[in-house]
């Protein structure tokens, strides 16, 4: 009986996807579309294991490609091409295909068999049935069951599930704007920029240098790439942690001229103080556009990886004597180092962070200096208490 109920449920989800694809095909926008059709498809996709970007070419991808084979990938690839070219508006959804991959061929065969003397019989119905077959080929029961049954309460969003997990480990919740939380991948703690469906490794939350462009590339990603890549989806986030004798982790976030990396060793006291520093000082900047082209800041802090530096686009703030020790080079174009406060070079003495809290500097830089000062103070208090 349970298997039967899941089969009925999965069929209903496929029908819903068919109708959502047809509605979304009426959209003519290419960048950050606000139309109801695309928003509806975006909302549905996260529950059934699809990645549907609301900007760019609007292709369709499996959120977890490891759960499907080549035939499922073939079928979704055809669906993606049809969607990108808005073919679901028309009765002949296979028009323009010179050759179809094996995984999509059963849907095309059905479609062709219901032609009669070049005319369509009940054109809308045949289109929907062929589309349903294609969706079924792309999303088999085993795949849907994983996302519907195993990836959390379907009445909750992906971000709701993340918040539940934070609460379960006594972790205060980072205060992120809707532009980020709406893009969280279901079953993960990151936006679609990371993981199997993105370009970067989620482990960037544990250490910014670990966010390689792919698992096959040994070279770390650079600050320049973190700032410059994915311009059509500028807001991103990844959380990552791992344990040995203690749990360590943190997050990487980008929005509105701010790139911030923060990591620490987890315990109830540190969790509260470090997250408070972020939520009080930096989180509001994620929703605040830069006041000028100079008002762009990078802040990298890690209590366990000895990272504590700031870069900005404001030339007035740059210190040419700042060592590049542990800085993830190259910097983005137009950025310079403001200071490096955990540098191993003992000949270098960075300026006081308090000196950056002055009207001569941009708002984001001033607040970033306050934030980093607070993080370093938390770190020092923790060391002192451990020494006692």
FENQUIBEL-V581808 format. One record per residue. N is the residue number from 1. RES is the residue in one small letter. SS is DSSP state (hx for helix, st for strand, lp for the rest). PSI is psi as a letter, one per 40 degrees, with the letter a starting at -180 (none if undefined). OMEGA is omega in degrees with one decimal (NA if undefined). Layout:
N/RES/SS/PSI/OMEGA, N/RES/SS/PSI/OMEGA
This chain:
1/x/lp/d/180.0, 2/x/hx/d/179.0, 3/x/hx/d/178.3, 4/x/hx/d/-179.4, 5/x/hx/d/178.3, 6/x/hx/d/178.5, 7/x/hx/d/177.7, 8/x/hx/d/178.3, 9/x/hx/d/-179.2, 10/x/hx/d/176.6, 11/x/hx/d/178.7, 12/x/hx/d/178.4, 13/x/hx/d/178.4, 14/x/hx/d/176.7, 15/x/hx/d/178.8, 16/x/hx/d/179.2, 17/x/hx/d/177.2, 18/x/hx/d/-178.1, 19/x/hx/d/179.0, 20/x/hx/d/177.7, 21/x/hx/d/179.8, 22/x/hx/d/178.3, 23/x/hx/d/-177.1, 24/x/hx/e/-178.5, 25/x/lp/e/179.9, 26/x/lp/e/-178.9, 27/x/lp/h/178.6, 28/x/lp/e/-176.7, 29/x/lp/i/-177.5, 30/x/lp/e/-176.3, 31/x/lp/h/174.5, 32/x/lp/f/-173.1, 33/x/lp/h/178.0, 34/x/lp/e/-171.3, 35/x/lp/i/-176.9, 36/x/hx/d/-179.0, 37/x/hx/d/-179.8, 38/x/hx/d/178.1, 39/x/hx/d/178.1, 40/x/hx/d/179.1, 41/x/hx/d/177.8, 42/x/hx/d/-179.0, 43/x/hx/d/-179.0, 44/x/hx/d/-171.9, 45/x/hx/d/-176.7, 46/x/hx/d/-179.5, 47/x/hx/e/-175.9, 48/x/hx/e/172.8, 49/x/lp/f/177.3, 50/x/st/i/171.2, 51/x/st/h/178.5, 52/x/st/g/178.6, 53/x/lp/h/-177.8, 54/x/lp/e/176.8, 55/x/lp/i/-179.9, 56/x/lp/a/-174.5, 57/x/lp/e/175.5, 58/x/lp/f/175.0, 59/x/lp/i/-179.2, 60/x/st/h/-179.8, 61/x/st/i/170.5, 62/x/st/h/177.1, 63/x/lp/d/177.9, 64/x/lp/g/-177.3, 65/x/hx/d/-178.6, 66/x/hx/e/-177.7, 67/x/hx/e/-177.8, 68/x/lp/i/178.1, 69/x/lp/a/-175.6, 70/x/hx/d/-178.4, 71/x/hx/d/176.6, 72/x/hx/d/177.5, 73/x/hx/d/176.7, 74/x/hx/d/-176.1, 75/x/hx/d/179.8, 76/x/hx/d/177.0, 77/x/hx/d/176.9, 78/x/hx/d/176.3, 79/x/hx/d/-179.1, 80/x/hx/d/178.8, 81/x/hx/d/178.7, 82/x/hx/d/-179.1, 83/x/hx/d/-179.2, 84/x/hx/d/-178.6, 85/x/lp/e/173.8, 86/x/lp/f/-177.3, 87/x/hx/e/179.4, 88/x/hx/e/172.4, 89/x/hx/d/-170.2, 90/x/lp/i/-178.8, 91/x/lp/d/-179.5, 92/x/lp/g/-175.8, 93/x/lp/e/179.4, 94/x/lp/e/-179.5, 95/x/lp/h/177.5, 96/x/lp/e/178.1, 97/x/lp/h/176.9, 98/x/lp/d/-179.8, 99/x/lp/i/-179.0, 100/x/lp/i/175.2, 101/x/lp/i/-174.6, 102/x/hx/d/-174.6, 103/x/hx/d/-178.9, 104/x/hx/e/-170.8, 105/x/hx/d/179.3, 106/x/hx/d/178.8, 107/x/hx/d/179.4, 108/x/hx/d/178.4, 109/x/hx/d/177.4, 110/x/hx/d/-178.1, 111/x/hx/d/-178.4, 112/x/hx/d/-178.1, 113/x/hx/e/-178.9, 114/x/lp/f/171.3, 115/x/st/i/178.7, 116/x/st/h/179.3, 117/x/lp/f/176.8, 118/x/lp/e/179.4, 119/x/st/i/-179.8, 120/x/st/i/173.1, 121/x/lp/h/-179.1, 122/x/lp/g/-169.1, 123/x/hx/d/-178.0, 124/x/hx/d/-179.0, 125/x/hx/d/-179.5, 126/x/hx/d/178.0, 127/x/hx/d/-178.6, 128/x/hx/d/179.8, 129/x/hx/d/178.0, 130/x/hx/d/178.5, 131/x/hx/d/177.8, 132/x/hx/d/177.7, 133/x/hx/d/-179.7, 134/x/hx/d/177.1, 135/x/hx/d/179.8, 136/x/hx/d/177.9, 137/x/hx/d/-178.4, 138/x/hx/d/-175.6, 139/x/lp/g/179.1, 140/x/lp/i/-178.4, 141/x/hx/d/-176.9, 142/x/hx/d/-179.7, 143/x/hx/d/179.7, 144/x/hx/d/-179.6, 145/x/hx/d/179.3, 146/x/hx/d/-175.4, 147/x/hx/d/-177.4, 148/x/hx/d/-176.0, 149/x/hx/d/-167.9, 150/x/lp/e/-175.3, 151/x/lp/f/166.9, 152/x/lp/i/179.4, 153/x/lp/h/-175.5, 154/x/lp/e/175.3, 155/x/lp/e/-177.9, 156/x/lp/i/176.2, 157/x/lp/i/177.8, 158/x/hx/d/179.4, 159/x/hx/d/175.0, 160/x/hx/d/-179.3, 161/x/hx/d/175.3, 162/x/hx/d/-179.3, 163/x/hx/d/176.0, 164/x/hx/d/-180.0, 165/x/hx/d/176.4, 166/x/hx/d/-178.9, 167/x/hx/d/-178.1, 168/x/hx/d/178.6, 169/x/lp/f/178.4, 170/x/lp/f/179.1, 171/x/lp/h/173.3, 172/x/lp/i/-173.8, 173/x/lp/h/175.6, 174/x/lp/h/-177.2, 175/x/lp/g/-175.1, 176/x/lp/i/177.8, 177/x/lp/i/-179.6, 178/x/hx/d/178.6, 179/x/hx/d/175.7, 180/x/hx/d/-174.2, 181/x/hx/d/179.3, 182/x/lp/e/-178.8, 183/x/lp/e/179.6, 184/x/st/h/-179.7, 185/x/lp/h/179.4, 186/x/lp/h/-177.3, 187/x/lp/e/179.4, 188/x/lp/a/177.8, 189/x/lp/f/-175.1, 190/x/st/i/174.8, 191/x/st/i/-171.9, 192/x/lp/e/174.3, 193/x/lp/d/-172.3, 194/x/st/i/175.6, 195/x/hx/a/-173.4, 196/x/hx/d/-175.8, 197/x/hx/e/-177.3, 198/x/lp/a/-178.1, 199/x/lp/e/-168.5, 200/x/st/i/178.0, 201/x/lp/h/177.6, 202/x/hx/d/-179.3, 203/x/hx/e/172.9, 204/x/hx/d/176.3, 205/x/hx/d/179.2, 206/x/lp/d/177.7, 207/x/lp/h/-169.4, 208/x/hx/d/-178.6, 209/x/hx/e/-178.2, 210/x/hx/e/-177.4, 211/x/lp/f/-177.3, 212/x/lp/i/179.4, 213/x/lp/d/173.9, 214/x/lp/i/179.4, 215/x/lp/e/-178.0, 216/x/lp/e/-177.6, 217/x/lp/h/-179.3, 218/x/lp/d/-176.7, 219/x/lp/h/177.9, 220/x/lp/i/173.2, 221/x/lp/i/-178.0, 222/x/lp/i/174.2, 223/x/hx/d/179.6, 224/x/hx/d/-179.9, 225/x/hx/d/177.3, 226/x/hx/d/-178.6, 227/x/hx/d/-169.2, 228/x/hx/d/-174.4, 229/x/lp/i/-178.8, 230/x/lp/f/-179.4, 231/x/lp/d/179.8, 232/x/lp/e/175.2, 233/x/lp/g/-169.2, 234/x/lp/e/-175.7, 235/x/lp/h/178.0, 236/x/st/i/-177.8, 237/x/st/i/167.4, 238/x/st/h/173.9, 239/x/st/h/179.3, 240/x/st/h/175.4, 241/x/st/i/175.0, 242/x/st/i/-172.5, 243/x/st/i/161.9, 244/x/lp/c/172.3, 245/x/lp/e/174.4, 246/x/lp/i/178.7, 247/x/st/h/177.4, 248/x/st/i/177.9, 249/x/st/a/-179.3, 250/x/st/a/-172.8, 251/x/st/i/173.9, 252/x/st/h/-175.9, 253/x/st/i/177.5, 254/x/st/h/173.7, 255/x/st/i/169.9, 256/x/lp/f/175.0, 257/x/lp/e/-179.9, 258/x/st/h/168.3, 259/x/st/h/-176.3, 260/x/st/h/175.3, 261/x/st/h/-177.6, 262/x/st/h/177.1, 263/x/st/i/179.0, 264/x/st/i/174.8, 265/x/st/h/-170.6, 266/x/lp/h/161.6, 267/x/lp/i/-171.1, 268/x/hx/d/-179.3, 269/x/hx/d/-179.5, 270/x/hx/d/179.4, 271/x/hx/d/-177.3, 272/x/hx/d/-174.9, 273/x/hx/d/179.6, 274/x/hx/d/180.0, 275/x/hx/d/176.3, 276/x/hx/d/177.5, 277/x/hx/d/178.8, 278/x/hx/d/-174.8, 279/x/hx/d/-177.4, 280/x/hx/d/-171.8, 281/x/hx/d/-169.7, 282/x/hx/d/-176.3, 283/x/hx/d/178.6, 284/x/hx/d/-179.0, 285/x/hx/d/-180.0, 286/x/hx/d/179.1, 287/x/hx/e/-174.6, 288/x/lp/h/179.0, 289/x/lp/i/176.7, 290/x/lp/i/178.3, 291/x/lp/e/178.4, 292/x/lp/i/177.9, 293/x/lp/d/177.8, 294/x/lp/e/-171.0, 295/x/lp/f/177.3, 296/x/lp/h/-171.3, 297/x/st/i/169.8, 298/x/st/h/176.4, 299/x/st/h/178.9, 300/x/st/h/178.6, 301/x/st/h/173.6, 302/x/st/h/-179.4, 303/x/lp/d/-175.4, 304/x/lp/e/178.0, 305/x/lp/e/176.2, 306/x/lp/f/175.2, 307/x/st/h/175.4, 308/x/st/g/-179.7, 309/x/st/i/-179.9, 310/x/st/h/170.1, 311/x/st/i/-179.6, 312/x/st/i/176.2, 313/x/lp/e/-179.6, 314/x/lp/h/-177.1, 315/x/hx/d/-179.7, 316/x/hx/d/-175.5, 317/x/hx/e/-172.5, 318/x/lp/i/174.3, 319/x/lp/h/-175.8, 320/x/lp/e/-178.9, 321/x/lp/e/-177.4, 322/x/lp/h/177.2, 323/x/lp/i/179.7, 324/x/lp/e/179.6, 325/x/lp/h/177.6, 326/x/lp/e/177.4, 327/x/lp/h/-175.8, 328/x/lp/g/-175.9, 329/x/lp/i/-1.9, 330/x/lp/i/172.8, 331/x/lp/i/174.0, 332/x/lp/i/177.4, 333/x/lp/h/176.9, 334/x/lp/e/179.6, 335/x/lp/i/171.8, 336/x/st/i/179.9, 337/x/st/h/177.1, 338/x/st/d/179.9, 339/x/st/i/-179.2, 340/x/st/h/-167.3, 341/x/lp/e/172.7, 342/x/lp/f/-174.7, 343/x/lp/i/179.2, 344/x/lp/e/179.5, 345/x/lp/h/-175.3, 346/x/lp/e/177.8, 347/x/lp/e/-178.7, 348/x/lp/h/177.2, 349/x/lp/h/-178.4, 350/x/lp/i/176.3, 351/x/lp/i/175.0, 352/x/lp/h/176.7, 353/x/hx/d/179.2, 354/x/hx/d/-178.2, 355/x/hx/e/179.6, 356/x/hx/e/177.9, 357/x/lp/g/-176.2, 358/x/lp/i/-176.9, 359/x/lp/e/-178.5, 360/x/lp/e/-174.7, 361/x/lp/i/-176.1, 362/x/lp/i/-177.2, 363/x/hx/d/-178.4, 364/x/hx/d/179.2, 365/x/hx/d/-179.7, 366/x/hx/d/-178.9, 367/x/hx/d/177.7, 368/x/hx/d/178.5, 369/x/hx/d/176.8, 370/x/hx/d/-179.1, 371/x/hx/d/-178.0, 372/x/hx/d/176.3, 373/x/hx/d/-179.8, 374/x/hx/d/177.8, 375/x/hx/d/179.7, 376/x/hx/d/176.4, 377/x/hx/d/177.2, 378/x/hx/d/179.9, 379/x/hx/d/-179.4, 380/x/hx/d/178.4, 381/x/hx/d/178.7, 382/x/hx/d/178.3, 383/x/hx/d/-179.7, 384/x/hx/d/-178.7, 385/x/hx/d/177.7, 386/x/hx/d/179.8, 387/x/hx/d/179.8, 388/x/lp/none/NA
